């Protein structure tokens, strides 16, 4: 009889843990959906083209990544000996511009 009671208590505790985990996960997912921006956003990004890396700020429609507008920050030749430093600085500039454009569009 005592074994049955302990087994029921353990099952009850496991059920509560499983429910709490499910509630946290589904609640987090719902908050992400509620917080997701509805309109287009400015983002900093980069891509390779013809032996160079372009650092740009793009206005994209989230969800399908349609590019609505793009501003070139800098194009760095991949063979540049100072590539890493220039790339880091360019991405910082692109992020700053994206934040500025975002603040102007609100």
Residue frames as a rotation matrix with the C-alpha (Angstrom) as fourth column:
UNK 1
0.568 0.823 0.000 0.00
0.823 -0.568 0.000 0.00
0.000 0.000 -1.000 0.00
UNK 2
0.465 -0.469 -0.751 2.81
0.160 -0.790 0.592 2.41
-0.871 -0.395 -0.292 0.90
UNK 3
-0.613 -0.704 0.359 4.54
0.444 0.070 0.893 1.71
-0.654 0.707 0.270 -2.44
UNK 4
-0.098 0.679 0.728 1.35
0.980 -0.061 0.189 2.64
0.172 0.732 -0.659 -4.31
UNK 5
0.808 0.373 -0.455 1.06
0.495 -0.849 0.183 5.95
-0.319 -0.373 -0.871 -2.44
UNK 6
0.006 -0.892 -0.452 4.71
0.081 -0.450 0.889 6.81
-0.997 -0.042 0.070 -3.17
UNK 7
-0.628 -0.206 0.751 4.24
0.710 0.245 0.660 5.92
-0.319 0.948 -0.008 -6.85
UNK 8
0.372 0.846 0.382 1.19
0.912 -0.410 0.018 8.19
0.172 0.342 -0.924 -7.05
UNK 9
0.692 -0.197 -0.695 3.09
0.222 -0.858 0.464 11.04
-0.688 -0.475 -0.550 -5.39
UNK 10
-0.421 -0.907 0.030 6.01
0.234 -0.077 0.969 10.65
-0.876 0.415 0.245 -7.81
UNK 11
-0.413 0.349 0.841 3.63
0.910 0.136 0.390 10.58
0.021 0.927 -0.374 -10.78
UNK 12
0.689 0.706 -0.165 1.87
0.719 -0.695 0.030 13.67
-0.093 -0.140 -0.986 -9.47
UNK 13
0.319 -0.673 -0.667 5.16
0.065 -0.687 0.724 15.55
-0.946 -0.274 -0.175 -9.08
UNK 14
-0.668 -0.572 0.476 6.24
0.469 0.174 0.866 14.52
-0.579 0.801 0.152 -12.60
UNK 15
0.036 0.780 0.625 2.88
0.991 -0.109 0.078 15.69
0.129 0.617 -0.777 -13.98
UNK 16
0.798 0.222 -0.560 3.27
0.388 -0.900 0.197 19.09
-0.461 -0.375 -0.805 -12.28
UNK 17
-0.155 -0.937 -0.312 6.83
0.048 -0.323 0.945 19.46
-0.987 0.132 0.096 -13.64
UNK 18
-0.614 -0.032 0.788 5.69
0.750 0.287 0.596 18.50
-0.246 0.957 -0.152 -17.15
UNK 19
0.450 0.858 0.248 2.80
0.890 -0.454 -0.044 20.97
0.075 0.240 -0.968 -17.03
UNK 20
0.626 -0.276 -0.729 4.99
0.168 -0.866 0.471 23.79
-0.762 -0.418 -0.496 -15.70
UNK 21
-0.511 -0.850 0.126 7.56
0.251 -0.007 0.968 23.15
-0.822 0.526 0.217 -18.44
UNK 22
-0.340 0.476 0.811 4.86
0.939 0.125 0.321 23.17
0.051 0.871 -0.489 -21.12
UNK 23
0.704 0.665 -0.248 3.34
0.689 -0.724 0.013 26.38
-0.171 -0.181 -0.969 -19.72
UNK 24
0.242 -0.702 -0.669 6.72
0.047 -0.681 0.731 28.16
-0.969 -0.208 -0.132 -19.72
UNK 25
-0.702 -0.549 0.454 7.57
0.433 0.177 0.884 27.07
-0.566 0.817 0.113 -23.25
UNK 26
-0.126 0.731 0.670 4.19
0.970 -0.051 0.237 27.95
0.208 0.680 -0.703 -24.73
UNK 27
0.729 0.363 -0.581 4.11
0.542 -0.824 0.165 31.24
-0.419 -0.436 -0.797 -22.81
UNK 28
-0.160 -0.881 -0.446 7.55
0.103 -0.464 0.880 32.21
-0.982 0.095 0.165 -24.12
UNK 29
-0.707 -0.058 0.705 6.54
0.683 0.205 0.701 31.39
-0.185 0.977 -0.106 -27.69
UNK 30
0.344 0.915 0.213 3.38
0.933 -0.358 0.030 33.47
0.104 0.188 -0.977 -27.34
UNK 31
0.555 -0.205 -0.806 5.32
0.264 -0.876 0.404 36.47
-0.789 -0.437 -0.432 -26.00
UNK 32
-0.581 -0.811 0.069 7.74
0.284 -0.122 0.951 36.25
-0.763 0.572 0.301 -28.92
UNK 33
-0.380 0.528 0.759 4.82
0.910 0.064 0.411 36.38
0.168 0.847 -0.505 -31.32
UNK 34
0.657 0.695 -0.293 3.27
0.746 -0.657 0.114 39.34
-0.113 -0.293 -0.949 -29.50
UNK 35
0.372 -0.603 -0.706 6.57
0.119 -0.723 0.680 41.26
-0.920 -0.337 -0.197 -29.46
UNK 36
-0.318 -0.535 0.783 7.50
0.823 0.255 0.508 40.54
-0.471 0.806 0.359 -33.08
UNK 37
-0.590 0.052 -0.806 7.56
-0.198 -0.977 0.082 43.74
-0.783 0.207 0.587 -35.12
UNK 38
0.327 0.847 0.419 4.70
0.337 0.310 -0.889 44.05
-0.883 0.432 -0.184 -37.57
UNK 39
0.952 0.086 -0.294 6.31
-0.202 -0.546 -0.813 46.30
-0.230 0.834 -0.502 -40.16
UNK 40
0.636 -0.771 0.017 9.61
0.377 0.292 -0.879 46.41
0.673 0.566 0.477 -41.99
UNK 41
0.867 -0.432 -0.247 12.82
0.149 -0.249 0.957 46.84
-0.475 -0.867 -0.151 -40.00
UNK 42
0.623 -0.767 -0.153 16.30
-0.629 -0.375 -0.681 48.17
0.465 0.520 -0.716 -40.68
UNK 43
0.899 -0.370 0.233 19.05
0.132 0.738 0.662 45.57
-0.417 -0.565 0.712 -40.17
UNK 44
0.236 -0.911 -0.338 22.83
-0.923 -0.319 0.215 45.54
-0.304 0.261 -0.916 -40.54
UNK 45
0.774 -0.008 0.633 24.17
0.103 0.988 -0.114 42.73
-0.625 0.154 0.766 -42.69
UNK 46
-0.094 -0.837 -0.539 26.93
-0.772 -0.280 0.571 41.79
-0.629 0.470 -0.620 -45.11
UNK 47
0.789 0.273 0.550 27.42
0.101 0.826 -0.555 39.66
-0.606 0.494 0.624 -48.19
UNK 48
-0.293 -0.948 0.128 30.15
0.170 0.080 0.982 38.69
-0.941 0.309 0.137 -50.64
UNK 49
0.863 0.486 0.136 30.27
0.213 -0.108 -0.971 39.95
-0.457 0.867 -0.197 -54.21
UNK 50
0.843 -0.508 0.177 33.11
0.128 -0.131 -0.983 39.78
0.522 0.852 -0.045 -56.78
UNK 51
0.027 -0.928 -0.371 35.94
0.716 0.277 -0.641 39.16
0.698 -0.248 0.672 -54.31
UNK 52
-0.775 -0.210 0.597 34.76
-0.199 -0.814 -0.545 41.76
0.600 -0.541 0.589 -51.81
UNK 53
-0.443 0.653 -0.615 32.48
0.894 0.378 -0.242 41.97
0.074 -0.656 -0.751 -48.79
UNK 54
-0.460 0.407 0.789 29.74
-0.011 -0.891 0.453 44.57
0.888 0.200 0.415 -48.78
UNK 55
-0.720 0.306 -0.623 28.51
0.666 0.050 -0.745 45.81
-0.197 -0.951 -0.240 -45.43
UNK 56
-0.659 0.585 0.473 25.04
0.063 -0.583 0.810 47.27
0.749 0.564 0.347 -45.81
UNK 57
-0.787 0.616 0.032 21.99
-0.135 -0.121 -0.983 48.46
-0.602 -0.778 0.179 -43.95
UNK 58
-0.852 0.521 -0.040 18.80
0.140 0.302 0.943 46.96
0.504 0.798 -0.330 -45.33
UNK 59
-0.443 0.840 0.313 15.16
-0.825 -0.245 -0.509 47.64
-0.351 -0.484 0.802 -44.77
UNK 60
-0.895 0.086 -0.438 13.54
-0.130 0.888 0.442 44.21
0.427 0.453 -0.783 -44.80
UNK 61
0.164 0.962 0.218 10.07
-0.881 0.044 0.471 42.86
0.443 -0.270 0.855 -44.30
UNK 62
-0.662 -0.457 0.594 10.48
-0.714 0.624 -0.317 40.27
-0.225 -0.634 -0.740 -41.57
UNK 63
0.216 0.711 0.670 9.10
-0.377 0.693 -0.614 36.84
-0.901 -0.119 0.418 -42.20
UNK 64
0.849 0.068 0.524 9.94
0.415 0.527 -0.741 36.66
-0.327 0.847 0.419 -45.88
UNK 65
0.017 -0.955 -0.296 13.13
0.497 -0.249 0.831 38.80
-0.868 -0.161 0.470 -45.88
UNK 66
0.547 0.189 0.816 12.04
0.814 -0.347 -0.465 41.00
0.195 0.919 -0.343 -48.80
UNK 67
-0.491 -0.748 -0.446 14.62
0.767 -0.614 0.186 43.77
-0.413 -0.251 0.876 -49.23
UNK 68
0.606 0.792 0.073 12.78
0.763 -0.553 -0.335 47.08
-0.225 0.259 -0.939 -49.51
UNK 69
0.889 -0.412 0.200 15.81
-0.321 -0.872 -0.369 49.39
0.327 0.264 -0.907 -49.40
UNK 70
0.624 -0.751 -0.215 19.57
0.777 0.565 0.278 49.08
-0.087 -0.341 0.936 -49.02
UNK 71
0.893 -0.437 0.109 22.36
-0.426 -0.898 -0.105 51.51
0.144 0.048 -0.988 -48.12
UNK 72
0.509 -0.804 -0.307 26.00
0.520 0.571 -0.635 50.58
0.686 0.164 0.709 -48.69
UNK 73
0.937 -0.309 -0.162 28.24
0.002 -0.460 0.888 51.31
-0.349 -0.833 -0.430 -45.70
UNK 74
0.088 -0.947 -0.309 31.49
-0.863 -0.228 0.452 50.03
-0.498 0.227 -0.837 -47.21
UNK 75
0.974 0.044 -0.221 32.88
-0.158 0.834 -0.528 47.48
0.161 0.549 0.820 -49.63
UNK 76
0.334 -0.878 0.344 36.06
-0.749 -0.026 0.662 45.76
-0.571 -0.479 -0.666 -48.42
UNK 77
0.251 -0.317 -0.915 38.24
-0.750 0.534 -0.391 43.71
0.613 0.784 -0.104 -50.78
UNK 78
0.985 0.166 -0.040 38.60
-0.112 0.806 0.581 40.18
0.129 -0.567 0.813 -49.40
UNK 79
0.422 -0.901 -0.100 42.36
0.713 0.398 -0.576 40.40
0.559 0.172 0.811 -50.04
UNK 80
0.443 -0.238 0.864 42.78
-0.368 -0.927 -0.066 43.52
0.818 -0.289 -0.498 -47.86
UNK 81
-0.411 -0.726 -0.552 45.44
0.266 0.483 -0.834 42.89
0.872 -0.490 -0.005 -45.21
UNK 82
-0.978 0.101 0.180 43.38
-0.206 -0.439 -0.875 44.85
-0.010 -0.893 0.450 -42.64
UNK 83
-0.501 0.836 -0.226 40.11
-0.067 0.223 0.972 43.12
0.863 0.502 -0.055 -43.53
UNK 84
-0.217 0.449 -0.867 39.13
0.851 0.522 0.057 42.02
0.478 -0.726 -0.495 -40.01
UNK 85
-0.678 -0.092 -0.729 39.55
0.553 -0.717 -0.424 45.47
-0.484 -0.691 0.538 -38.46
UNK 86
-0.922 0.334 -0.196 37.72
-0.385 -0.734 0.559 47.20
0.043 0.591 0.806 -41.30
UNK 87
-0.454 0.784 -0.424 34.92
0.177 0.545 0.819 44.63
0.873 0.297 -0.386 -41.22
UNK 88
-0.314 0.306 -0.899 34.36
0.946 0.182 -0.268 45.01
0.082 -0.934 -0.347 -37.47
UNK 89
-0.791 -0.025 -0.611 34.32
0.181 -0.964 -0.195 48.81
-0.584 -0.265 0.767 -37.76
UNK 90
-0.853 0.485 -0.192 31.98
-0.367 -0.297 0.882 48.68
0.371 0.822 0.431 -40.75
UNK 91
-0.329 0.761 -0.559 29.51
0.561 0.634 0.532 46.37
0.760 -0.139 -0.635 -38.98
UNK 92
-0.457 0.128 -0.880 29.52
0.807 -0.357 -0.471 48.69
-0.375 -0.925 0.060 -35.94
UNK 93
-0.894 0.117 -0.432 28.76
-0.249 -0.932 0.264 51.62
-0.371 0.344 0.862 -38.26
UNK 94
-0.691 0.667 -0.279 26.03
-0.109 0.286 0.952 49.62
0.715 0.688 -0.125 -40.00
UNK 95
-0.301 0.581 -0.757 24.40
0.892 0.451 -0.008 48.74
0.336 -0.678 -0.654 -36.67
UNK 96
-0.639 0.023 -0.769 24.51
0.427 -0.822 -0.378 52.39
-0.640 -0.570 0.515 -35.61
UNK 97
-0.896 0.316 -0.313 22.89
-0.444 -0.581 0.683 53.46
0.034 0.750 0.660 -38.89
UNK 98
-0.533 0.731 -0.426 20.24
0.337 0.646 0.685 50.75
0.776 0.222 -0.591 -38.59
UNK 99
-0.344 0.375 -0.861 19.38
0.923 -0.032 -0.383 52.00
-0.172 -0.926 -0.335 -35.09
UNK 100
-0.795 0.009 -0.607 19.22
-0.016 -1.000 0.006 55.58
-0.607 0.015 0.795 -36.36
UNK 101
-0.818 0.509 -0.268 16.96
-0.341 -0.053 0.939 54.64
0.464 0.859 0.217 -39.28
UNK 102
-0.424 0.667 -0.613 14.74
0.715 0.662 0.226 52.62
0.557 -0.342 -0.757 -36.92
UNK 103
-0.488 0.208 -0.848 14.38
0.698 -0.491 -0.521 55.55
-0.524 -0.846 0.094 -34.55
UNK 104
-0.861 0.144 -0.488 13.40
-0.345 -0.870 0.352 57.83
-0.374 0.471 0.799 -37.42
UNK 105
-0.726 0.585 -0.360 10.76
-0.183 0.340 0.922 55.43
0.662 0.736 -0.139 -38.73
UNK 106
-0.663 0.483 -0.572 8.90
0.745 0.496 -0.446 55.03
0.068 -0.722 -0.689 -35.40
